[in-house]
Amino acid sequence: MSWTLRDIRRTYRWMAWPYDRLFRRGYQGLRQESLKGLSLRPDATVLLVGVGTGLDLRFVPPAGLILAVDLSPAMLRRAAQAPASSAVDALIGDGARLPFPDASVSAAIFHLVLCSAPDGRALLQEAARVLEPGAPVAILDHFAPRGPMRKWRRLASRYSWVLGTHLDRRFEPMLQGLPFEVQNDKSLAGGYYRAIRLRRR
Ligand SMILES: C[S@@+](CC[C@H](N)C(=O)[O-])C[C@H]1O[C@@H](n2cnc3c(N)ncnc32)[C@H](O)[C@@H]1O
């Protein structure tokens, strides 16, 4: 099952309230691990799709500007108050239809959004359009494993909409045919999460 942009907005309207209590402390190490070694020019423009309440903003290596995009006004209002490493331009919008020119962005970050968005692949496809050749992409998410566990993930995914996420998404089909190469793929938290680093070809 997948849901619409409207469903996402509705879910994250109420999730905005407990979000930081649920996802701040336990996730700090995962966020830092995903962003480790992300080397940015001092004038880099960094795209953060699905910024949520802004829990990543202070861990982004210093850059010229962070373009923070989210569908949910309730989440984005909190992001506007969050501590950040660099100047932030926050905008409400769909990561699959960004108002930025081709090849205008130096790096992109997708933390816990490719499994939440109605169409994770559409987000990567749009990133491929706006990223400069050679740009790095940092991904952190709970993609479904191969093998028998996937069956359980599919079952759990019927109920995980309450928390605004899909538990049965696979990463490889999402990436297939897009102009990225995988540079690193690290399993975290006992294999439940993956930190994946891509490079725009
Ligand atoms: C699980 S939260 C993750 C927030 C943040 N990245 C973090 O790591 O804490 C998912 C966020 O992605 C946003 N989102 C989902 N689909 C989106 C889309 N197509 N475009 C922009 N934001 C989206 C939701 O509104 C929500 O704020």
The ligand as a MOL file (V3000), in Angstrom:
LIG
                    3D

  0  0  0     0  0            999 V3000
M  V30 BEGIN CTAB
M  V30 COUNTS 27 29 0 0 0
M  V30 BEGIN ATOM
M  V30 1 C 10.1470 10.0980 8.9660 0
M  V30 2 S 10.1620 11.8230 8.6430 0 CHG=1
M  V30 3 C 11.9180 12.1230 8.5250 0
M  V30 4 C 12.2970 13.5420 8.8930 0
M  V30 5 C 13.7940 13.8320 8.9510 0
M  V30 6 N 14.4190 13.6250 7.6600 0
M  V30 7 C 14.4800 12.9940 10.0070 0
M  V30 8 O 15.4300 12.2640 9.6540 0
M  V30 9 O 14.1170 13.0790 11.1700 0 CHG=-1
M  V30 10 C 9.6500 11.9220 6.9380 0
M  V30 11 C 9.4810 13.3540 6.4750 0
M  V30 12 O 9.4460 13.3470 5.0560 0
M  V30 13 C 8.4230 14.2370 4.6150 0
M  V30 14 N 8.0310 13.8180 3.2530 0
M  V30 15 C 7.4250 12.6640 2.8720 0
M  V30 16 N 7.2630 12.6440 1.5360 0
M  V30 17 C 7.7830 13.7910 1.0580 0
M  V30 18 C 7.9030 14.3410 -0.2470 0
M  V30 19 N 7.4500 13.7100 -1.3410 0
M  V30 20 N 8.4900 15.5560 -0.3720 0
M  V30 21 C 8.9480 16.2240 0.7160 0
M  V30 22 N 8.8460 15.7540 1.9720 0
M  V30 23 C 8.2840 14.5480 2.1490 0
M  V30 24 C 7.3260 14.1160 5.6690 0
M  V30 25 O 6.4690 15.2270 5.6590 0
M  V30 26 C 8.1680 14.0190 6.9470 0
M  V30 27 O 8.4440 15.2790 7.5110 0
M  V30 END ATOM
M  V30 BEGIN BOND
M  V30 1 1 1 2
M  V30 2 1 2 3
M  V30 3 1 2 10
M  V30 4 1 3 4
M  V30 5 1 4 5
M  V30 6 1 5 6
M  V30 7 1 5 7
M  V30 8 2 7 8
M  V30 9 1 7 9
M  V30 10 1 10 11
M  V30 11 1 11 12
M  V30 12 1 11 26
M  V30 13 1 12 13
M  V30 14 1 13 14
M  V30 15 1 13 24
M  V30 16 1 14 15
M  V30 17 1 14 23
M  V30 18 2 15 16
M  V30 19 1 16 17
M  V30 20 1 17 18
M  V30 21 2 17 23
M  V30 22 1 18 19
M  V30 23 2 18 20
M  V30 24 1 20 21
M  V30 25 2 21 22
M  V30 26 1 22 23
M  V30 27 1 24 25
M  V30 28 1 24 26
M  V30 29 1 26 27
M  V30 END BOND
M  V30 END CTAB
M  END
